[in-house]
Amino acid sequence: MKIGFIGLGNMGAPMAANLGRAGHEVTGFDTADVTVEGVKKAASAAEAARGAEVVITMLPNGQILRAVADEIIPAMEKGAVFLDCSTVDVDSARAVAEQAARAGILAMDAPVSGGVGGASAGTLTFMAGGPEEAFEKVKPLFDVMGQKAVHCGGAGAGQAAKICNNMILGVTMIATCEAFALADKLGLDRQKMFDVVSTSSGYSWTMNAYCPAPGVGPKSPADNDYRPGFAAELMLKDLRLSQQAAESADADTPMGKLAEALYARFVEEEDGAGRDFSAMLPRFEKRHRG
Ligand code: NAD
């Protein structure tokens, strides 16, 4: 397929490289002058989009996505697919989808989970929102870049699924870390705590698959001095998106709101920036009640 790829950062570069390696004709653009093996360089986003059957964007936020959409939609051919894989706010995803539809372009939001490791290995999970026709057209690309793609519904449904998932993730990571810190203070051995909780009703992905306690459970960023993994600031970004969506949809999300506030403090006022989001555990360890 002839593919335009805009946003060749930590995630976009390996995704574009995998598409090139699979035999697709990929033309890429990034405002930072990046070179990706197997990807032809374009001088602008519009140039990368021109004549492409699918244009993929992997950008930092909704504002940048809207600006890039203004540039590429007029350059795209009718019937082509605009596939945004960035994590952005639901309102931006829906606005861009409407703009694309008015121009006869099939839009799909398809944020990912799996991180930089998944992007390199081609094992991402895609959560897709948009018309069935678009999903069918880009399915072979999902198969190259990922291991699973779920068609969640219409425009914005992919972003909605992603932020709801990550709101659960942020809240459960905090709960798991504060429970470990309490267990420490009660004199409970961490391994015993893991053995019980991971097979009891308190189990979760954060405990069982990504345990925040070093040396306990499967290997995780805790075993690598809390180097990310999934950085605390990315968790903060997703929690903020969840609260923006909750505000816009008038949904009551008290735990999500608390998690946002706690990660904001951790990243912006404490030592959380640049650390994995599971570094909440050493944070709680140092603290006292009140
Ligand atoms: P990044 O900052 O490494 O990459 C973004 C790229 O976009 C940069 O190279 C930047 O130069 C480029 N860019 C910015 N403005 C542009 C413009 N107007 N035109 C063209 N290029 C432009 O970020 P990333 O880690 O690759 O993340 C990309 C998206 O994926 C984000 O929305 C992020 O939330 C999401 N995401 C990231 C991860 C992760 O672990 N890194 C995991 C899941 C989802």
Residues whose N, C-alpha, C, O or C-beta is under 5 A from the ligand:
A	BS01	NAD	I6 G7 L8 G9 N10 M11 G12 F29 D30 T31 A32 M58 L59 P60 N61 I64 C85 S86 T87 V112 S113 G115 V116 G229
